[in-house]
């Protein structure tokens, strides 16, 4: 398969997987040309538990490359998840499931949030990581929701 088709497919899939709603962004560094560097906050619901909302803050690269979508955003983020209404857990829940993915560069890098289930403590654990096709980043964020 030609490289251009693979790149286009990856971009389309990354865009389709992102289901977050932007809450707002705050400028962290002013740029003379292009967009400013910023930190943006996004909200998304767990696809299996719409009563659980997660908030993800993530650094966004500005400048000319950021403006045209060619910059690679840093692997810097924070995550907080909250239960907004009663949640009923099914009898069988997968030990882990990817619940969110968003591209953070034009090529082969994304932020993923995986939901882990700690059955002993009836706790949903949300883990945010940055992934690349070749190598990821050890930077991560975690949030938990205890289901009562």
ABEGO torsion letter per residue (X at the ends): XBAAAAAAAAAAAAAAABABBBABBBBABBBABEBBBBBBBBBBBBAABAABBBBBBBBBBBEAAAAAGABBBBBBBBBBBBBABBBBBBABBBABBBABBBBABABGBBBBBBBBBBAAAGBBBBBBBBBBAABBBABBBBBBBBBX
